[in-house]
């Protein structure tokens, strides 16, 4: 399902996607990292903390070389 959503975002020209995951939710963090999401910033600590992850959908270097 996530691959389909990311594919639709890519088709519609979105440069990327981001999401937040609770710090204690280690399995979800691993799941999103396997999909290509990379850590952006951590806010807070412990059970109240959140890790924001981002995924670049369009290769900016390829896009700039095509101009």
C-alpha positions in Angstrom: 0.0 0.0 0.0 2.8 2.4 0.8 4.5 1.7 -2.5 1.3 2.5 -4.3 0.9 5.8 -2.4 4.5 6.8 -3.0 4.1 5.9 -6.7 1.0 8.1 -7.0 2.8 11.0 -5.3 5.7 10.5 -7.7 3.4 10.5 -10.8 1.8 13.7 -9.6 5.1 15.5 -9.3 5.7 15.5 -5.6 9.4 15.8 -4.8 9.0 13.8 -1.6 7.1 12.6 1.4 7.6 12.8 5.1 6.0 11.3 8.2 6.3 11.2 12.0 6.8 8.1 14.1 6.7 7.8 17.9 10.2 7.2 19.2 9.2 4.0 21.1 7.8 2.5 17.9 11.0 0.9 16.8 9.3 -1.6 14.4 7.5 1.2 12.5 10.8 3.1 12.2 12.5 0.0 10.7 9.5 -0.5 8.3 9.8 3.0 7.0 13.5 2.9 6.7 13.2 -0.3 4.6 10.9 1.7 2.3 13.7 4.3 1.8 12.7 6.9 4.4 15.6 8.6 6.1 15.7 10.4 9.5 15.1 14.2 9.2 14.8 15.4 12.8 13.9 14.1 16.3 11.6 16.1 18.5 11.4 15.4 22.2 12.6 12.3 24.0 11.2 9.0 25.3 7.5 8.1 25.0 6.6 11.7 24.1 9.2 12.0 21.4 8.7 11.8 17.6 11.1 11.0 14.8 10.4 12.6 11.4 11.5 10.7 8.4 11.6 11.8 4.7 11.7 10.1 1.4 12.9 11.8 -1.8 10.7 10.7 -4.7 12.3 12.5 -7.6 16.0 12.3 -8.4 17.0 16.0 -8.4 20.3 15.4 -10.1 18.6 13.6 -13.1 16.0 16.3 -13.3 18.6 19.1 -13.4 20.7 17.4 -16.0 17.7 17.1 -18.3 17.1 20.8 -18.5 
